[in-house]
Amino acid sequence: MEPVQKKNLKNSVEYSPNSIVSQVIQKNKAGNITLFAFDKDEELSEHTAPFDALVMILEGKAAIKIDQKTHELVEGESILMPANIPHALLAKEKFKMMLIMLLNKEL
């Protein structure tokens, strides 16, 4: 087991022009935690996933569409994207987020 490490999540991933940058910070059988940095107007198109996913905005502003309803989130806010429900993300401005994916025990 690795020793406990203190991290500044906001500073652990950097922006790249016209891109989405991701960095996995923890992964195991139960799921994973990934940091993302989206440049303005970058997006993840609508898709589904077989696990619940919690998004926490670390910096900036994003529009997150879940089941045809758009939610605008800013730094410090979070939202749950339920398993098997269509969702999409759009960077309204540059933003960073932490994504926590929890695998479904039935898989």
C-alpha atoms as one frame of an Amber mdcrd trajectory, in Angstrom:
protein
   0.000   0.000   0.000   1.276   3.448  -0.922   1.659   6.084   1.778  -1.066
   8.717   2.095  -0.335  11.715  -0.115  -1.725  15.213   0.113  -2.769  16.634
  -3.290  -4.106  19.882  -4.658  -6.521  18.388  -7.196  -7.057  21.658  -9.072
  -3.312  21.916  -9.754  -2.851  18.218 -10.586  -4.056  18.533 -14.202  -3.239
  21.305 -16.696  -5.144  22.788 -19.624  -4.077  22.174 -23.216  -5.353  24.359
 -26.094  -8.350  22.887 -27.969  -8.172  19.703 -25.913  -9.444  17.649 -23.024
  -6.721  16.387 -20.697  -7.311  13.544 -18.257  -5.279  12.003 -15.464  -6.291
   8.907 -13.501  -5.351   9.421  -9.855  -6.812   6.227  -8.366  -8.143   2.996
  -9.852  -9.243  -0.290  -8.306 -11.948  -2.967  -8.650 -14.619  -0.654  -7.195
 -14.060   2.177  -9.688 -11.727   5.052 -10.387 -11.071   8.738  -9.839  -9.991
  10.827 -12.818  -9.162  14.522 -13.135 -10.058  16.387 -16.335  -9.154  19.804
 -17.772 -11.400  21.000 -20.636 -10.478  23.951 -22.832 -13.383  26.327 -23.610
 -15.979  24.827 -25.997 -14.548  21.302 -25.747 -17.164  18.623 -25.156 -17.885
  14.974 -24.563 -20.790  13.980 -26.782 -23.829  12.208 -25.395 -23.147   8.667
 -24.238 -24.103   6.203 -21.509 -21.982   4.291 -19.009 -22.786   1.200 -16.921
 -21.802   2.875 -13.639 -22.767   5.868 -11.521 -20.434   8.834 -12.005 -20.067
  11.805  -9.664 -18.720  15.009 -11.239 -17.213  17.710  -9.008 -16.241  21.012
 -10.651 -12.825  22.145  -9.378 -12.559  25.322 -11.483 -14.540  27.124 -14.177
 -18.010  26.425 -15.568 -19.568  23.450 -17.372 -22.906  22.480 -18.857 -23.756
  18.865 -18.084 -26.719  17.310 -19.851 -28.309  14.311 -18.144 -31.356  12.616
 -19.651 -32.096  15.635 -21.925 -31.897  18.203 -19.068 -28.957  20.638 -18.963
 -27.387  21.648 -15.643 -24.845  24.477 -15.389 -22.246  23.869 -12.695 -19.485
  26.095 -11.311 -16.529  25.591  -8.995 -17.470  23.701  -5.847 -20.661  22.163
  -7.278 -21.224  18.503  -8.081 -23.788  16.296  -9.790 -24.435  12.569 -10.083
 -24.754  11.057 -13.539 -26.704   7.823 -12.960 -25.683   4.574 -14.650 -27.189
   3.848 -18.075 -28.694   7.362 -18.450 -27.484   9.438 -21.449 -25.218  12.337
 -20.502 -22.889  14.871 -22.172 -20.499  17.630 -21.050 -19.659  21.036 -22.559
 -17.045  23.536 -21.368 -18.845  26.899 -21.141 -15.393  28.249 -20.220 -12.202
  26.438 -19.316 -12.983  24.060 -16.492 -11.470  21.309 -14.388 -13.382  18.469
 -12.812 -12.935  15.349 -10.762 -14.895  12.319 -11.970 -15.547   9.477  -9.528
 -16.892   6.355 -11.224 -18.420   3.643  -9.062 -18.710   0.243 -10.685 -21.995
  -1.582 -10.360 -21.659  -4.765  -8.265 -23.941  -6.608 -10.702 -21.457  -6.289
 -13.599
